[in-house]
Amino acid sequence: MIGFNVKVGYNRVFSQSARVWEITRRGIMKDIFDKTRTFTRAKEAMEMGLYPYFQPLTDSEATTATFMGKDVVMIGSNNYLGLTTHPKVKQASIEAIERFGTSCTGSRFLNGTLAFHLQLDRRLAEFVGMEAAIVFSTGYQTNLGTISAIVQRGDFAIIDKDDHASIVDGCFMARGMTGAEMRRFNHNDPASLEDALKRIPEDAGKLVVVDGVYSMGGDIAPLPELVEISKRYGARIMVDDAHSIGVLANGRGTAAHFGLTDEVDLIMGTFSKSLASIGGFIAGSETAIHYIQHHARPFAFSASLPAANAAAVLAALDIIESEPEHVQRLWDNANYMRAGLKKLGYDTGTSTTPVIPLMIRDDYRTALAWRALIEEGVYTNPVVSPGVPPNGSLLRTSYMATHTHAHLDRALRGLEIVGHNLDLIPEGTTLD
């Protein structure tokens, strides 16, 4: 057996490391960490007191919160139905922890499938009107896993230019794994979709993927036109209903909103919005779901959703189905705010849903407006590129069924003050 001299081995490694560092220092060899030292944009915003991200809420009651020492009205949450604090949802989660503990410690393939998961799979399929469904541990994984499982070599994913990043990354994953191809069409433009489909070989597999409700613009996909065009060119269609479940058609999503449930092929949803938990699901035909659950790598190689989270979703579904007034209150509040914002003169884009953007189109002014609104007791989400296209920066606002008119009036007053102080709205506009 050949021995190893520890001292000689250590000296050799040390000498080689010193040489690599010297080469790197002289600029001969690139250091992959160079980019970490030249990224200064976030630190500059921190120094100016205008950095909005990773800031903690120190207390939260869903509709209000404590943020940066201020009591704020929360109009920056995806908690559309306000169910994260509903007593039935909290109790269901507590009881699941007492029965199963805090984690499943394994994937659905192995020890990570509980009766809760199978029950939730069935309930979600029934809720959105599909034959079958499977639950993923996050919504992001759902899109990654579904798209990369279905779209393979020789296939094409055709996506809206405003689709969520997880859809784009699912296409990148499919391309990296198998060489599948991606095409993009102009936002909510059926003619652009048709042009993209015309350029794809007839014998290629095609999956069109759209958001049902777009998370930044708050606009709804023109699903009837998109479905008709997709079918004409032999394409399957998948709808990401992350921001539609619990919002459209008594909570059942975009396809139900248009009466097209039987015409779409896959419906994706998440639990971190209206369903008061975390995770995601994909629903479709029994054969499609069976295939996805055996080929989606993010599903196969991730620990399953903890029982507490699954139980919370089941309780939220019970509430949505038995108490439709929650969805109605959400829309009443959204329409109340939309009317107030338009009266003040804010540009709310093409939103027709409880997601209402305030278009500012300048990164610095967006950050200033965000910070000024905190001082006035209003929490919004500042969004800049790449969350939106360049020169498309905005304050994202969204509303809950549990907001009272007192909450909304307080938010409108703060938006009136800041809007005039920063010249975001026309001079002289008022709520009175």
C-alpha positions in Angstrom: 0.0 0.0 0.0 1.3 3.5 -0.9 1.5 5.8 2.1 0.6 9.5 2.1 2.9 12.0 3.8 0.5 14.5 5.4 3.0 17.3 5.6 4.2 17.0 2.0 0.6 16.7 0.8 -0.5 19.8 2.8 2.5 21.8 1.5 1.7 20.8 -2.1 -1.9 21.9 -1.8 -1.0 25.2 -0.1 1.6 25.9 -2.8 -0.9 25.3 -5.5 -3.6 27.4 -3.8 -1.1 30.3 -3.4 -0.2 30.1 -7.1 -3.9 30.1 -8.2 -4.5 33.2 -6.0 -1.4 35.0 -7.4 -2.6 34.2 -11.0 -6.1 35.4 -10.1 -4.7 38.6 -8.5 -2.6 39.4 -11.6 -5.8 39.1 -13.7 -4.6 36.0 -15.7 -7.3 33.7 -14.3 -10.9 34.8 -13.7 -12.3 34.6 -10.2 -16.0 33.5 -10.3 -16.6 35.7 -7.3 -15.7 38.9 -9.1 -19.4 39.6 -9.7 -20.1 39.5 -6.0 -17.6 42.4 -5.3 -18.9 44.6 -8.1 -22.6 44.2 -7.3 -23.3 47.5 -5.5 -26.8 48.6 -6.5 -28.5 47.1 -3.4 -26.0 48.5 -0.9 -26.3 51.9 -2.5 -30.1 51.8 -1.9 -29.5 50.7 1.7 -27.2 53.7 2.3 -30.0 56.0 1.0 -32.6 54.3 3.2 -34.5 53.2 0.1 -33.9 49.5 0.1 -37.3 47.7 0.4 -36.4 44.0 0.3 -35.8 41.5 3.1 -37.2 43.9 5.7 -39.0 42.1 8.5 -42.6 42.5 9.6 -42.3 42.5 13.4 -46.0 41.8 13.8 -48.9 41.0 11.5 -52.7 40.6 11.7 -52.9 40.1 7.9 -54.7 43.4 7.1 -52.3 45.4 9.3 -48.7 44.9 10.3 -45.8 46.5 12.1 -43.0 47.5 9.7 -40.0 49.6 10.3 -41.6 50.7 13.6 -44.8 51.9 11.9 -48.3 50.5 12.1 -49.2 50.0 8.5 -52.2 48.9 6.4 -51.1 45.9 4.5 -52.0 46.3 0.8 -49.0 44.3 -0.4 -50.1 40.7 0.4 -51.3 37.8 -1.7 -53.6 36.7 1.1 -56.6 37.5 -1.0 -59.3 35.8 1.1 -57.6 36.6 4.4 -57.6 33.0 5.4 -54.1 32.8 7.0 -55.6 34.0 10.3 -59.0 32.1 10.0 -59.6 30.1 13.2 -60.6 27.0 11.2 -57.4 27.1 9.1 -55.2 27.6 12.1 -56.9 24.8 14.1 -56.6 22.4 11.2 -52.9 23.1 11.0 -52.3 22.7 14.8 -54.2 19.3 14.8 -52.1 18.0 11.9 -48.8 18.9 13.7 -50.0 17.1 16.8 -50.8 14.0 14.8 -47.9 13.9 12.3 -45.3 16.3 13.6 -43.6 19.2 11.6 -42.2 17.4 8.6 -42.6 14.3 6.4 -38.8 13.9 6.0 -39.1 12.3 2.6 -40.4 12.6 -0.9 -43.8 11.5 -2.1 -42.1 8.5 -3.8 -40.9 7.1 -0.5 -42.0 7.8 3.1 -43.4 11.3 2.3 -46.9 10.4 1.2 -49.6 10.8 3.9 -53.3 10.3 3.7 -53.5 14.1 3.8 -51.7 14.3 0.5 -53.9 11.9 -1.3 -57.0 13.6 0.1 -55.7 17.0 -1.0 -54.9 15.6 -4.5 -58.5 14.5 -4.9 -60.0 17.6 -3.5 -58.0 19.9 -5.7 -58.9 18.0 -8.9 -62.6 18.2 -8.0 -62.3 21.9 -7.1 -60.9 22.9 -10.5 -62.9 20.4 -12.4 -60.2 18.0 -13.6 -59.7 14.2 -13.4 -56.6 14.2 -11.2 -54.1 16.4 -9.5 -50.8 16.2 -7.5 -49.4 18.4 -4.9 -45.9 19.9 -5.1 -44.0 21.4 -2.2 -43.9 24.9 -3.7 -45.6 26.6 -6.6 -42.3 27.4 -8.2 -41.4 23.7 -8.3 -44.8 22.9 -9.8 -44.1 24.9 -12.9 -40.5 23.7 -13.1 -41.5 20.1 -12.7 -44.6 20.1 -15.0 -43.0 21.9 -17.9 -39.8 20.0 -17.9 -41.6 16.7 -17.6 -44.0 17.4 -20.5 -41.8 19.5 -22.9 -39.0 17.4 -24.2 -36.7 17.0 -27.2 -38.5 18.1 -30.4 -41.2 19.8 -28.4 -41.9 23.6 -28.0 -43.1 25.6 -25.0 -44.9 28.8 -26.2 -45.3 31.3 -23.4 -46.6 34.9 -22.8 -43.8 37.4 -22.4 -45.2 38.4 -19.0 -45.4 34.8 -17.7 -44.1 34.2 -14.2 -40.3 33.5 -13.8 -41.1 29.9 -12.7 -42.6 29.3 -16.2 -39.6 30.7 -17.9 -37.3 28.6 -15.7 -39.3 25.5 -16.4 -38.7 26.1 -20.1 -35.0 26.6 -19.4 -34.9 23.4 -17.4 -36.6 21.5 -20.3 -34.1 22.9 -22.7 -31.1 22.1 -20.5 -32.4 18.5 -19.9 -33.5 17.5 -23.4 -33.0 20.3 -25.8 -36.6 21.4 -25.9 -37.3 24.8 -27.4 -39.1 27.9 -26.1 -41.0 30.6 -28.0 -42.5 33.8 -26.6 -45.5 35.8 -27.8 -46.5 39.4 -26.9 -48.5 39.8 -23.7 -52.1 38.9 -24.0 -51.9 39.1 -27.8 -53.7 36.2 -29.6 -52.4 37.3 -33.0 -48.8 37.1 -31.7 -49.5 33.6 -30.3 -50.8 32.5 -33.7 -47.7 34.0 -35.4 -45.5 32.0 -33.1 -47.4 28.8 -33.6 -47.3 29.2 -37.4 -43.5 29.1 -37.3 -43.4 25.8 -35.4 -43.3 22.5 -37.4 -46.8 20.9 -37.5 -45.4 17.5 -36.2 -43.7 19.1 -33.1 -45.3 18.8 -29.7 -46.6 22.2 -28.5 -47.5 23.4 -25.0 -48.9 27.0 -24.6 -48.5 28.3 -21.1 -50.1 31.5 -19.7 -50.9 33.1 -16.4 -54.6 33.3 -15.7 -54.3 36.5 -13.7 -50.9 38.3 -14.2 -49.3 38.9 -10.8 -48.0 42.4 -11.6 -50.5 43.9 -14.0 -53.6 42.3 -12.5 -55.0 41.7 -16.0 -56.7 38.4 -17.1 -55.5 36.3 -20.0 -57.9 36.3 -23.0 -58.4 32.6 -22.6 -61.2 32.1 -25.1 -59.1 33.4 -28.0 -55.9 31.7 -26.8 -57.6 28.3 -26.5 -59.2 28.6 -29.9 -55.9 29.4 -31.6 -54.0 26.7 -29.6 -56.4 24.0 -30.6 -56.3 25.1 -34.3 -52.5 24.4 -34.3 -52.6 21.2 -32.3 -51.2 22.8 -29.1 -52.0 21.8 -25.5 -52.7 24.7 -23.1 -51.6 25.1 -19.5 -53.0 27.9 -17.3 -51.0 29.1 -14.2 -53.8 30.1 -11.8 -51.6 31.1 -8.9 -53.4 34.5 -8.7 -56.8 33.2 -9.9 -57.6 30.4 -7.4 -59.7 31.9 -4.7 -60.3 35.0 -6.9 -62.1 34.2 -10.2 -65.4 32.2 -10.6 -66.1 31.6 -6.9 -62.4 30.8 -6.4 -62.2 28.1 -9.1 -59.9 30.0 -11.5 -59.6 31.4 -15.0 -60.9 28.4 -17.0 -64.1 28.3 -14.9 -64.4 32.1 -15.2 -64.7 31.7 -19.0 -66.5 28.4 -18.9 -63.6 26.7 -20.5 -62.6 24.1 -17.9 -63.1 21.2 -20.4 -61.1 23.0 -23.0 -57.8 23.5 -21.2 -55.4 20.7 -20.5 -53.5 21.6 -17.3 -54.4 23.9 -14.5 -51.7 24.9 -12.0 -52.3 26.6 -8.7 -50.4 27.7 -5.6 -51.3 27.6 -1.9 -49.4 30.7 -0.8 -52.1 33.1 -2.0 -55.8 32.4 -1.3 -55.3 28.9 0.2 -53.4 30.2 3.2 -50.4 27.8 3.1 -47.4 27.0 0.9 -47.1 24.6 -2.0 -48.6 24.1 -5.4 -50.5 21.7 -7.5 -51.0 20.6 -11.2 -54.3 19.3 -12.3 -55.3 17.6 -15.6 -56.3 14.3 -17.2 -55.5 11.1 -15.2 -52.9 10.0 -17.8 -51.1 13.4 -17.9 -50.9 13.7 -14.1 -49.7 10.1 -13.7 -46.9 10.8 -16.2 -45.9 14.1 -14.5 -45.7 12.5 -11.1 -43.3 9.9 -12.4 -41.1 12.3 -14.5 -41.1 15.7 -12.7 -37.7 15.9 -11.0 -38.6 18.8 -8.6 -41.5 16.5 -7.4 -39.5 13.3 -7.2 -36.4 14.8 -5.4 -38.1 17.2 -2.9 -39.5 16.4 0.5 -43.3 16.4 0.5 -45.5 19.1 1.9 -45.7 19.0 5.7 -49.0 17.7 7.1 -49.8 21.1 8.7 -49.6 22.8 5.3 -51.8 20.2 3.6 -54.4 20.4 6.4 -54.5 24.2 6.1 -55.3 24.0 2.4 -58.0 21.4 3.0 -59.6 23.8 5.6 -59.3 26.7 3.2 -61.0 24.8 0.5 -63.9 23.9 2.9 -64.3 27.6 3.7 -64.2 28.8 0.0 -66.8 26.1 -0.9 -69.2 26.7 2.0 -68.8 30.5 2.5 -68.7 32.2 -0.9 -69.1 35.6 0.7 -65.3 35.7 1.2 -64.7 35.9 -2.6 -67.5 38.5 -2.9 -66.0 40.7 -0.2 -62.6 40.5 -1.9 -64.2 41.9 -5.1 -66.2 44.5 -3.3 -62.9 45.8 -1.7 -61.0 45.6 -4.9 -63.6 47.6 -6.8 -63.8 50.2 -3.9 -60.0 50.7 -4.1 -60.0 50.8 -7.9 -62.6 53.6 -7.9 -60.7 55.6 -5.3 -57.3 55.2 -7.1 -58.8 56.3 -10.4 -60.5 59.3 -8.7 -57.0 60.3 -7.4 -55.6 60.0 -10.9 -53.3 57.0 -10.5 -52.4 55.0 -13.5 -53.5 51.5 -12.7 -52.7 50.0 -16.1 -55.1 47.3 -17.5 -55.9 45.7 -14.1 -59.4 44.3 -13.7 -58.7 42.1 -10.6 -57.8 42.6 -6.9 -54.1 43.1 -8.1 -53.9 46.8 -8.9 -50.5 48.3 -9.9 -49.7 51.9 -9.5 -47.6 52.6 -12.6 -44.6 54.9 -11.9 -42.1 53.7 -14.6 -39.0 55.1 -12.8 -37.0 53.0 -10.3 -35.9 55.9 -8.1 -39.3 57.5 -7.8 -40.8 54.0 -7.2 -38.5 53.5 -4.2 -39.2 57.0 -2.9 -42.9 56.5 -3.1 -42.6 53.1 -1.3 -40.7 54.8 1.5 -42.9 57.8 1.8 -46.0 55.5 2.0 -44.5 53.6 4.9 -44.2 56.9 6.7 -47.9 57.4 6.0 -48.8 54.0 7.3 -49.3 52.2 4.0 -47.4 49.0 2.9 -47.0 48.4 -0.8 -44.6 46.4 -2.9 -42.1 48.3 -5.1 -41.3 46.3 -8.2 -38.5 47.1 -10.7 -36.8 45.1 -13.5 -36.5 42.1 -13.8 -39.8 41.8 -11.9 -41.3 44.0 -14.6 -39.9 45.1 -18.0 -37.3 48.0 -18.0 -39.0 51.4 -17.5 -42.1 49.5 -16.1 -41.5 50.0 -12.4 -44.6 50.1 -10.2 -46.0 49.8 -6.8 -48.0 46.6 -6.6 -51.1 46.8 -4.4 -53.5 43.9 -3.7 -56.5 43.5 -1.5 -58.1 41.1 0.9 -61.6 40.1 1.8 -60.8 40.9 5.4 -60.0 44.6 4.8 -62.5 47.0 6.2 -63.5 50.3 4.6 -61.6 51.9 7.4 -58.4 50.1 6.3 -59.0 51.1 2.7 -59.8 54.7 3.4 -56.6 55.0 5.5 -54.7 53.6 2.6 -56.3 56.0 0.1 -55.5 59.0 2.3 -51.8 58.0 2.4 -51.8 57.5 -1.3 -53.4 60.9 -1.8 -50.7 62.6 0.3 -47.7 60.8 -1.2 -49.2 61.1 -4.7 -49.3 64.9 -4.5 -46.0 65.2 -2.7 -44.1 63.2 -5.3 -46.2 64.4 -8.3 -47.5 60.9 -9.0 -51.0 62.1 -9.6 -52.5 65.3 -11.2 -52.5 68.4 -9.1 -55.8 69.2 -7.4 -57.2 65.6 -7.5 -58.8 64.6 -4.2 -61.0 62.0 -2.6 -63.4 64.6 -1.2 
